[in-house]
Amino acid sequence: SSVVNSEGFLCLRPGCGNFSYNGEPGGYCTPICRDMDPPICMQMGCGKPTWNHKLNDYCSKVCRDTRVCVRPGCGKATWNGNPNEFCSRRCRKLGPPHIPVAPTIAPTTPGGPQSTLMEVSDPYVLRHFQDFLDATHKGPPNNWTRDRGCTIHGVGDPNCSISCASANREPVPSGYQVVKVEMNMNPTLWGDYIKARDAIVQECDDPPAGSLPYFDLQLETSGFPDLGKAVGSQPVVDQCNEWRLLHGTSRQACEGICESNFAVNLAGSGATWKPSGQSTGCPLYGYGIYLAERITKADEYAHEEGPNGDLCSALVCRVVGGRAHIITDSHIDIDQLQLDVTSGRCDSVVGDRVTLLHKPFKEVVIYNCDQVLPEFIITYKRL
């Protein structure tokens, strides 16, 4: 039997985390992983099925022709123009090839999931993230909500009425400037997410009796399916409403979520309006994971931190929405919404308060944390 090379490349199978049987790129760890369905694209970091469902092939011409250094976070061209190679001897000698460039380890819980936050240095990728924020920013006039806050009472003060908050609106930034992008290399969360996505893909293809039918839903972020591809992030998958969405919070919370994923029971503890004397409020669509298609909405829940008090953090999450239940009015039965999801009638809720109510933003609500993968942390400044 072959000896696994612990200094080599990881198994092609997404979520596996073991090393390839011979330590070489484009291979599997064992015959068990190799023979699982479907066969996986030979391009390291892709994870998509091969185009012809056969071993030792690629998912597409794009992956076949990709010539980017295999070290996560590098982004440079391979030294010889071939796929699955390093860019240079220097990059090859940085350590095992699955170790990213300049990793920083987030605090972890002993025995629990661990995340490695890899800072992205490729200028092209950083520019793509800036384009992402620019495209998802909503300018005036209709871009303020109560969760942005009041200049007198701040955010979430039960003594502040809606008329007071509206008359004393906290200004909405004119834009956002990317300072840093980090990729979350967490194999545990990735494995949980892949399992949830695979199950939803099957239900979208053949919806159970009595459930909502599947339809493709385009959101403001849908124009960026390949975000982060140059540093190893996979493009979003078709036919299951896989989106990249935003979630603003504190830096500490971002790191905790990258380590252990979201805690649904913490919904309502942020900028949600709270009754007097209570630390949490009931969110509009019940307790779930709230995600935004626009950075302007996500930014309402971010905190200005850092040495100069001017750095904010937001997660870019990979989300599988599957069969979405779209809510377009103000008549919301929270218990029924959550029952629809837990019973399998739908996979997510999209609060569309834009189309009929003419409010500024839509929100996506997920009630199962395995349907969300915190993939990147963006550090940015408000303009």
Buried (B, 14 or more C-beta within 10 A) or exposed (E): EEEBBEEBBBBBBBBBBBBBBBBEBBBBBBEEBBEEEEBBBBBBBBBBBBBEEEBEBBBBEEBBEBBBBBBBBBBBBBBEEEBBBBBBEEBBEBEBBBBBBEBEEBEBEEEEBBBBBBBBBBEEBBEBBBBBBEEBBBEEEEBBBBBBBBEEBEBBBEEBEEEBBEEEBBEBBEBBEBBBBBBBBBBBBBBBBBEBBEBBBEBBEEBEEEBBEBEEBEBBBBEBBEBBBBBBBBBBBEEBBBBBBBBBBBBEBBBBBBBBBBEBEBBBBBBBBBEEEEEBBBBBBBBBBBBBBBBBBBBBBBBEBBEEEEBBBBBBBBBBBBBBBBBBEEEEEBEEBBEBBEEBBBBBBBBBBBEEEEBBBBBBBBBBBBBBBBBBBBBBBBE
